[in-house]
């Protein structure tokens, strides 16, 4: 429910021509840390070393930043089309992750393909809201998909190798480590200063970001729980199916560009 809410909010939010995906992810990370602190989690409760979360943090922040930034170049149906294919690279990448090496039977691949095709057809059903593609946006969302293919599998591998790992630990450590990965792209592109200036002129942005972070926090904890219990591929199928509901409500509530 939290992730559904955030998608609806972000359709309206990014229609205002803000495109600071890295900065928004950076702010969201600090909100996450505040929420985790309120949950009572501290670093003393960690059961894994910090180095366990380096790769995970890199792909997590990369996925979030590229996904948010792509909305400045793709309309919402186009992004949904790309993100709905996530389950396939997640299943394929599972065979190559150390500590996991997961393989799936043919019928599960067929089920995933049918799910993806069905969602894409659903996206294309309304000619008035057809996908709008931009090369920059396509590159960004494709990069996010590559990150996503590693993300769920790395999370599952950590849960598998150390069953005592909690969802709060994984979210806390990946956020703390991940924030450092966001600084170089923000400085290199000049986004940090541009975003700070723009958001200072539109302070309501921070209210939206806090609301988004609170909603996605619930979604992230739920997804991590699903990964710990059912695995990355099953979780990807669930989140892909959920996108159909998200898209339907998006059509009903918001006017598409």
Secondary structure as GFF3:
##gff-version 3
##sequence-region A 1 257
A	DSSP	alpha_helix	2	14	.	.	.	ID=ss1
A	DSSP	alpha_helix	21	38	.	.	.	ID=ss2
A	DSSP	three_ten_helix	43	45	.	.	.	ID=ss3
A	DSSP	three_ten_helix	50	53	.	.	.	ID=ss4
A	DSSP	alpha_helix	54	70	.	.	.	ID=ss5
A	DSSP	alpha_helix	76	83	.	.	.	ID=ss6
A	DSSP	alpha_helix	86	93	.	.	.	ID=ss7
A	DSSP	alpha_helix	106	124	.	.	.	ID=ss8
A	DSSP	three_ten_helix	127	129	.	.	.	ID=ss9
A	DSSP	alpha_helix	135	161	.	.	.	ID=ss10
A	DSSP	alpha_helix	167	189	.	.	.	ID=ss11
A	DSSP	alpha_helix	191	201	.	.	.	ID=ss12
A	DSSP	alpha_helix	204	230	.	.	.	ID=ss13
A	DSSP	alpha_helix	232	253	.	.	.	ID=ss14
###
